[in-house]
Amino acid sequence: MAQLPARDVPLIQALLRWLRPTPQPIDAQQWQRACQRAVWLQRLSPDRNARLQALASRFLHEKTISTAGDLQLTIDDGVLLAALCCLPLLELGEAGLQGWSQLIVYPDAFRVQRSHIDAAGVLHEWDDELIGESWDSGPLILSWADVLADLAAPEDGYCVAVHEMAHKIDALDGAMDGTPPLPRAWQRQWAADFQRAYDAFCAQVDAGEEVLIDPYAAEAPEEFFAVATEYHFSAPQVLAEALPDVAAHLRRFYGPSA
């Protein structure tokens, strides 16, 4: 197949955007009810709140929300979930929704089977209990009980929906490594600052020192990024005190959390 001239590519992309169906706007009262349930939404400026409402409409238009077990969600619950998942996309926009199509919500924490072959060729299998998971090109999975728990303690540094969306954003450049798609110069500075902060944080955790943010951030660079993202939206002052360079990058990438 012949390759299209470079000058034609933007025209085709613009045409595809024009042909793309417009999502149904979220009812104003439904949106207001969603905002009343989440302090993080209430803190947004009017223009960012409106931007989030448009992103949540696109989310509901493009994603299928499925439940597991006997969980039943209302339309209002779906609007709330869409809003929480789109919080990290306020600056990135609809591009952050690419590459997957389903949100699965469990009533509570769920189990997944893991396996690993060690250096000696021995297969190890075990069960993990999770409150959220994000597959590279598959669904995003959440525990509804933990979503509600996060809403009830909005300044504790936890938001499982935002955490898993951070993984989706991280994977947009083809590698889940704690560095989302960025301009080259910023990417180099981001990688250097995050690696330095991650190494220092891991050293503190390994030494048994008390740390200001969730020690789970020491699990891997991608978890460090996802946990820091949670704190950006739910406890930004704590993040700024614990990891000032990381906090500065996230403010630039996500915009203000309020």
Summary of the structure (lengths in Angstrom):
residues: 258
radius of gyration: 19.3
end to end distance: 48.8
largest distance: 59.6
contacts: 753
relative contact order: 0.10
helix: 56%
strand: 12%
